[in-house]
Amino acid sequence: MSDTLTITDTPSSLPAAITLPDGVGAATALALLGSTPGRPGDFDFLSGHWNIRHRRLIEGGGDGASPHWDEFDGEASCWGILGGVGSVEELRIPARGFSGLGLRLLDLKAQRWFDFWVNGKSGALTPPGMPGSFERGDGIFFAEERDEQGRPMLVRGIWDRITPQSCRWHQSISYDAGRSWTMNWEMAWTRKSA
């Protein structure tokens, strides 16, 4: 018996609904949505120095009915490696004493990007990388994870609004196999002037 997975709050580059074959889970289906092969240089737009305005959803903030956001500033330096097969992001949030490293690598055989994270406090690479691809100009990545209470969830990261001077990354989570999404982090990137 096939199920239909309806996806809300999606970029226009993704379909609003897909039919899942028997035995195919939501995360597998979401990862397969990206059909455009990855190419070296897909992350070249990120190279350079950036100011970043963060908005992070505060869990349990306020009365629970309306979202409350923690807003703060950061910065990043990014560069390509291996002829565009990789992209490194050194993220710094000085006011919070926080730093981290984003590492995006293209699996040339699979033609799929993987997005990894390293928290500066641990120095450990967070496996597995979040798989994704660029669909009509938006970088779209999905993964199955568990929250702090151990509940399974889907995580979706999207790079969009990409221009020579700005871009946006935002993350959403789903507890219902991708039927609905809640954005919990947004980063508005503005290129630093030379």
C-alpha positions in Angstrom: 0.0 0.0 0.0 1.5 3.3 -1.0 1.2 6.5 1.1 1.2 10.1 0.0 3.6 12.4 1.7 2.5 16.0 1.6 5.2 18.6 2.2 4.3 22.0 3.4 6.4 25.2 3.6 8.7 24.0 0.8 10.7 26.0 -1.7 9.1 26.1 -5.2 11.9 23.8 -6.4 10.3 20.9 -4.6 6.9 19.2 -5.3 4.2 19.7 -2.7 3.3 16.0 -2.6 4.8 12.7 -3.6 3.6 9.1 -3.5 5.8 6.8 -1.5 6.3 3.2 -2.7 5.7 0.4 -0.2 8.5 0.3 2.4 10.1 3.6 1.5 10.4 5.9 4.6 9.9 9.6 4.5 13.6 10.5 4.9 14.6 8.2 2.1 11.9 9.8 -0.1 13.0 13.3 0.8 16.7 12.6 0.1 15.7 11.2 -3.3 13.7 14.3 -4.2 16.9 16.1 -5.2 17.5 14.8 -8.7 20.0 17.3 -10.0 23.6 15.9 -9.9 26.0 17.8 -7.7 28.8 19.6 -9.5 32.2 20.9 -8.3 31.7 24.6 -7.5 28.0 24.5 -6.4 29.1 26.2 -3.2 31.4 28.8 -4.8 28.7 31.5 -4.0 29.7 31.1 -0.3 33.4 31.9 -0.7 34.5 35.1 1.0 33.8 36.9 4.3 30.3 37.4 5.7 28.3 39.1 8.5 25.5 36.8 9.6 22.3 37.7 11.5 21.0 34.6 13.3 17.4 33.9 14.5 17.0 30.8 16.5 13.7 29.5 17.9 13.6 29.4 21.6 12.1 26.1 22.8 9.4 26.7 25.3 9.7 30.5 25.0 6.8 32.7 25.9 3.3 31.2 26.3 3.9 28.5 23.7 1.3 29.9 21.3 3.6 32.3 19.4 7.2 31.8 18.5 9.9 33.6 20.3 13.3 34.1 18.7 16.8 34.5 20.0 18.6 37.0 17.7 22.3 37.5 17.5 25.2 38.4 15.2 28.0 36.3 13.8 30.5 36.2 11.0 32.0 33.6 8.7 35.0 33.1 6.4 34.4 30.5 3.6 36.6 29.1 0.9 36.5 26.3 -1.6 38.9 23.3 -1.6 39.8 20.5 -4.0 38.8 22.4 -7.1 35.3 23.0 -5.8 34.6 19.5 -4.5 34.6 20.9 -1.0 33.6 24.1 0.8 34.8 25.1 4.3 33.0 27.6 6.5 34.6 28.9 9.7 31.7 30.3 11.7 32.4 32.7 14.6 29.9 34.2 17.2 32.2 36.3 19.3 29.6 37.6 21.7 28.7 34.0 22.6 32.3 32.7 22.7 31.2 30.2 20.0 32.9 28.9 16.9 32.3 26.0 14.5 33.1 24.7 11.1 30.8 23.7 8.3 32.3 21.3 5.8 30.5 20.5 2.5 31.8 17.7 0.4 30.7 16.4 -3.0 30.7 12.7 -3.4 31.8 12.6 -7.0 30.6 9.1 -7.6 27.1 9.6 -6.2 27.0 13.2 -7.4 25.5 14.2 -4.1 26.6 16.9 -1.6 27.1 16.1 2.1 27.0 18.8 4.8 29.0 18.2 8.0 29.4 20.2 11.2 32.2 20.5 13.7 31.4 22.3 17.0 34.5 24.3 18.1 34.1 23.1 21.7 34.4 19.4 20.8 36.4 19.5 17.6 34.6 16.3 16.5 33.1 15.9 13.1 29.3 15.2 13.4 28.5 12.2 11.2 26.8 11.3 9.0 26.8 14.3 6.7 23.4 15.7 5.7 22.8 14.7 2.0 21.4 17.1 -0.5 21.6 18.8 -3.9 20.9 22.1 -5.6 17.5 22.2 -7.1 16.7 25.3 -9.3 19.2 27.4 -7.4 18.3 26.3 -3.8 20.6 23.9 -1.8 18.3 21.5 -0.1 19.5 18.9 2.5 17.6 16.3 4.6 18.5 14.0 7.5 16.9 11.8 10.1 18.0 12.7 13.6 16.8 12.5 17.2 16.0 15.5 19.4 17.3 16.0 23.0 14.4 13.7 24.3 15.4 11.0 21.9 12.4 11.5 19.6 12.9 10.8 15.9 12.6 13.8 13.6 13.5 14.9 10.1 15.8 17.9 9.7 15.9 20.0 6.5 18.5 22.6 5.8 18.0 25.0 2.8 20.4 27.5 1.2 18.3 30.0 -0.8 18.0 33.7 -1.8 21.5 33.4 -3.2 22.8 36.6 -4.8 26.4 37.8 -5.2 26.0 39.9 -2.0 23.7 37.8 0.2 22.2 34.4 0.9 20.1 32.7 3.5 20.4 29.4 5.3 17.5 28.1 7.3 16.7 24.8 9.1 13.3 23.2 9.8 12.3 20.1 11.7 9.4 17.7 11.3 8.0 15.2 13.8 5.4 13.8 11.4 7.6 12.3 8.7 7.8 15.5 6.7 4.1 16.4 6.5 4.7 19.7 8.3 7.8 21.7 9.2 8.8 24.2 11.9 11.6 26.5 11.1 14.0 26.6 14.1 17.0 28.5 12.8 17.6 31.2 10.2 20.8 32.8 9.1 20.8 35.9 6.9 24.2 36.2 5.3 25.5 39.6 4.0 28.9 39.8 2.2 31.5 42.0 4.0 32.7 44.9 1.8 36.3 44.6 0.7 
